[in-house]
Amino acid sequence: MSAHIENNSLSAKLQHATEVKSAKCYQCGKCSAGCPVSNEMEYPPSVAMRLLQTEDPENDKKLLKSQTIWLCVSCEMCLSRCPMEIDIPKAMDFMRQKSLAEGLSHPKSKNIISFHKAFLDSIKFTGRLHEISLVADYKLRSWHLGQDVGMVPSMLSRGKLPILPEMIKGRKQVAEFFKKTKKT
Amino acid sequence: MQKKIGYYPGCSLEGSSREYSESVVTLANAFDVELVQVPDWNCCGATAAHNLNSILSFSLPARILAKAQEAEMDTIVVPCAACYNRLTMVQHELKKNDTLRAEVNGIIGAELKCDIKILNIVQFIQMFVADFVASKQQFLFDKKVACYYGCLLVRPHDVLDFDRTEDPQSMDEVMKSLGANPIDWPFKTECCGAGMSVSRTDIVGRLSGRIVKEAADRGAEAIIVACPMCHSNLDMRRPALEKAMGEKLTIPVLYISQAIDMALGKSQKETGINRHFVPVNISLQNRVVVPEVVLEKTEEN
């Protein structure tokens, strides 16, 4: 990792934090062709790489405010097909965290973000994921109160929904990880 | 002689995908392998952690590795493809990056050696099951199947170094050895929509729907998977898939461990197939005739 950031652009910050170099992209488009959600995105992966390359503050903002970064499912298809081996999934992780930190996340991506947050909440308290708590937490965050309620009886009858969470012994230690890694 | 090996089930296998764990334990028992859980294991953080907080996404799997190391486990099997991916990625990154390792060691209060062998379910089968399956198999799995690998078992190839990235074969080989006929199809490593199951069920419906329809259209009688997220999207979410595709899709989805268990003649309770949403309307009728040569070979072991 270089100690020196070349400029204030998102691509420079990305490279500084993750060593991912968007400058290497030559726009072949293989990532966008293989991306399973590119048709849902305003900027498919190759376009996102191009926007980073411009180092234009307006374009940086477009990316951080985009649905693209939240629609990415982290399937890693783009990386596996990139002839330049650009770690686009890592760039997406970086941009998501930047977007949240700067309060720029797209309103339509609220549900996806709520789900991730609810997931982490569940681990924070018990050390393991508890699916009922996760979904309850998600519903309160997203106000999708009625969603998937119909599945509950059939999940219960199949033994797929333990009512009580597993509390691991090290749950306090796990909760500490959240405090120690909290972004300032 | 019974072999012991570390086991990290992960959260899904204790909840909505418990039949996966049941079938893996059944399989291990059948081949005299004792699965010993990593003591007091925690969640690996999955997609949520690496999406929202990179350093947390290293710390959670690091604690699991530390617990395994403390218990002197040199090998752990991780049937969930997502957990397998996170644990392998994290161990790889920590091993090569001294600064990051020092930081994470500080957070978790341990000194990681980063030398644990992490096996996915297919590697476990290759190592402990494949060579002996012929001597224990009761029924031929004489069906057309679509082996579906998904994302996290094979990508990123540089780090996981497992199978071929575009056209993997390992599950196909296992199924062939049971007497199945794996189809050639182009969606082996397409994404099912993964963690968007709850937050964007519509996307999962389209992505998983395409996969299931393709397998069914090509005449497969079952889809074989190795990941609880793939399974729940393809099985539990079937109504959303049918809605997206505009047609009824009845093809069942089996974990590869369940497919082997079925061929071993295990009961529904032991394989957990009774817990699926899409009924597993597969019955294996044809008994295997074991050649004597194989029997002699096994006795020598």
Interface residues (C-beta under 8 A of the other chain):
Chain A: M1 P36 V37 E40 L71 V73 S74 C75 E76 M77 L79 S80 E85 D93 F94 R96 Q97 L100 N111 I112 S114 F115 H116 K117 F119 L120 I123 G127 R128 L129 H130 E131 V135 Y138 S142 Q147 D148 M151 S154 M155 R158 G159 K160 L161 P162 E166 I168 K169 G170 R171 Q173 V174 F177 F178 K180 T181 K183
Chain B: C11 S12 E14 G15 S16 S17 R18 D40 W41 N42 C43 G45 A46 T47 A48 A49 H50 N51 L52 N53 S54 I55 L56 S59 L60 R63 T99 I107 I108 G109 C151 L152 R155 P156 H157 D158 T165 E166 T189 E190 C191 G193 A194 G195 M196 V198 S199 R200 I203 L207 M236 N274 R275 H276 F277
